Every structure is written in C-alpha cells, then in structure tokens.
C-alpha cells in the first residue's frame, strides 16, 4: 500500500487528511486467460478531518485492475482507481482525489531522505522471520495545493507522512490486527511505532523507529 496522512491549514484553520491506495494480488487466477479475471484488486480510501464540521468526511473505491481504469504501475509510484490518482513526478508526489463531499489536489515535496523501517527496510511483524514487510517512510513532506468543499476551492499548505509497504505474508495466524502511529516531531525528527495485537488480547509483537532531526 501507499499511505499518506497529514495536516493542512486552510484560511488559518487546521484540517486533517488521509489517502490510502491498496493493491492485493488475487490467488488462483494465473491460468485464467480472461482480461476480466481479477488478477489484482485495488482499494482506495480518502478522508478529511475538520474540527469545525464535527464529523469525518470520507469516501472509498474498489475495483479489479485493468482496462486503464484501475492500475498500479510496477517500478514507479503511479496508481489510479476510477479517476483517483497518486503518482510521483520527478521528486514530487501528486494526489488528486474527487470524493463525494470534497476534492483534493495536492503536491507532496520531500524534505528528508527516506526512513528505512526495521532492519534496512525489512520490518518484522512477528516471531517468524517471514512475517514481515518491506517498509520505508518519507516524513515531513511539504504539502501545497487546493481542497474543494461546498463548491469552493481553497489553497492549502501543510505537512504529511508517506508510508510505502509491501509484503507476501504480513500477519501471524495468532494476530488479529495492529495499531500504528507515525509522527512528524516539531524539531524535524520522525517517530514510527506499532504493535501486532494477539487474538484474545495482548501484544504479539511490537516495534518502532525514531530518527533525529540531524539524521
């Protein structure tokens, strides 16, 4: 998945935002010659958190990959799902989301080197060595663009956090989910922490990374 979360300022007021694109391979379809065979499923979710509204604005989409309508490129950050887009152009990431109650057109500019999570980017998620993901973060992204609500487009600026993660086997059978946080600290440092929840209660595995402002 590609996961972006952050905060914006619009007319001097705070606004939280999130957008996530997931790609999941569907097993058992390799021998199916049909172009309609769901070899890959794409899922996207987007949200705005506005304290003045008192509720979360959100939307989501899901589709099989194909036909130029839902695609995730290999070797570059370029994902599209029924008009929603996340892609990298040069060193800048662009997010274009037209949801039911809002639209976002944002540019995300890196200000720091990638933060490799786990051991050189290999992030363990359980006692077994293959219960893991490849995982890196771009913290402290500088954000600019527009947010449209109620047919009014307003310029925004802010800061964001981008996670890129992929895996063939993520959770142990004893796990039932996870808790996660990524924090851009005020001095330029970055903190990630997570725990895998054990079925029946408690923690199966936990980990995290902190990088100081000077690297």
N, C-alpha and C positions, 0 to 999 in steps of 0.2 A: 504493500500500500504506500501511498503518498499522503501525508497528513500535515496540514497547515493549521496552526491556531495562533491567535494573537489579539492585539487590541488596536483600536483606531481612535482618532479624535475627529469628530465632525461638529463643526460650529462650536468648538471648545468643549464638547461633551464626550464622555467615553462610550465606546461601542466595542463589544467583543465579537470575534468572528472565528469560524472554523469551516474548513472544507477538507474532505477526505475522499480519495479515489481508491477503491479496492479492485484488484484483479485476482480471480481464483480459477485455477485450472479444473476442468470437469473430467473426472476419470472415466475410462471406458468408452471414449469417443474417438480414439485414434484411428480405428478402422472404418469409421463411418464416412463415406465419400460425399455426403450431402453438404452443401455450403451452409445449410441451416443447422447443422449439428452444433450444439453448444460446446465447442472446444474450450472457450474461456467465458467466464461470466464477469461483467463489470458492474460495480456498485459505486454510487457516489452519494454523499450526504453533505449538506451545507447548512449553516446556521448563523444567525445574528443574535447577540445578547444585548438588549438595550434596557438599562435600568428604568428609563422613563416609560417604557411600554409595559413593564411588569410581566412579560411572558417571552418565551423563546420563539423566535421566528425560524422555521426550519423547513427543509424540503429534501427529497431524496429521489434517486432514479436507479433502475437496474435493467440490464439488458445483456443478451448474449453478444459476444464480439462478432463484428463482421459488417460488410456492406458499407464501410465508411461511416456508419452511424455510431458505432461504439468500437473504439480501437485503443490499444495501448502499445506504443512502439517499443521495440527491443533495442537497447543500446543508447537510448536518449530519453529524456523526460518529456513525453508527449502523450497525453491521454485525453480522449474525447468521449463523451457519452451524451447523445441526443442534444448536442449544442453546448453542453457544459465542457469547458476546456481548462486543462492545466498543462503548461508547456514551458520549456526553457528556450530562450532566445539569447544567444551569447551567454553572458553570465547572469542574466536576469530571468526570474521565473514570472510567468503571467497566469493569472487566474481570471476566468470570465464565466460567471455563473448567473443565469437568468432564472431565478426561482419564482415561486408563486407570489410571494409578498415582497420580494426585494431583488435587486440586481447588484452584482459586484464586478467591477473591472479593476483589478489590482496588479501592480508591478511589485515584485519582491526582490530587493537587491541585497546580495550577501555582503556582510561587513567583516566576517571572520572566516577562517579556514574550517573545513568540515570537522566535526567532532565524531571520532570513531567510537562507537559504544562497545562495551565488553572488551575482549582481547583483540585489539587491532581490527575492530568491526565485527567480530564474531561474538554475539551476545547470547550467553547461556540462559535458558528459561527453565531448567530443571536439572535433576541429578544426572541424567543421561546426557552424554556429550552431543548427541544428535538432536536433543530437544533445545533448539537454538534458532536464531535468525541472524542474517547479515543485516547490520543496522548502523546507519550514520545519521547525524543531525546537522542542520545548518541553523545555529541560534542567531539571535539578534539581527534578523533580516530587517532592512529598512523598507517600509511599505508606503506606497503612494497610489493614488487612483481616485475612483469615484464609487459611491454607494447610492443607489436609487431606491427610494421608498415613496409611496403615495405620489408617484409620477414626478418626483423631484430628485434630480441628481445633484449630490453634494460632494465637493472634493474632500478627501480624507488623507491623513498621514498616520503613521504608527509603526509598530514593531511586531515581528512574528517569529515563529519557531517552525521549522520544517523537519519532519522525520521521513526517512525513506527506509523501508524494511521489507525483507522478503525471506521466505522460508518454505521448506518442503514438509517439515514436521515441527509444529510450534509448541503445543501443549502436551504435557504428560497425561496419561489416562487418569491419574489421580487429581488432576487440576480441573477446575470448573470455570476459570476466568481470571482476570487480572485487574489490578489497579495501577495507574501510571500518572506521573506528572512530569512536565518539562517547564522549567522556569528560567526566564531571562532575568538575571540579577542586575540590580541598578548599577553596579560598578563595572559591568561588562562581562562578568563571569556567567557560566551556564551550569545548570543542575538538572539531571535526569534521575528519577528514582522509580522503581516498580516493584511489585510483588505478585507472584502467582498464587492465587487462592486455592487451598486444598478443599476437595469435596468433604463436606461435613464440618468445615470450619478450620481456621488457622491458616498458616502460610506454608506453602510447599517450597518456594524458592523466592529469593529477593536479590536485588542488585541495584546498581546505580553508578553514575559518573558525575564528577564535578571537575570543571576546568576553570582555572582562574582567568582573570581579565588579560593577563600577560601571556596566556597560553600554557 
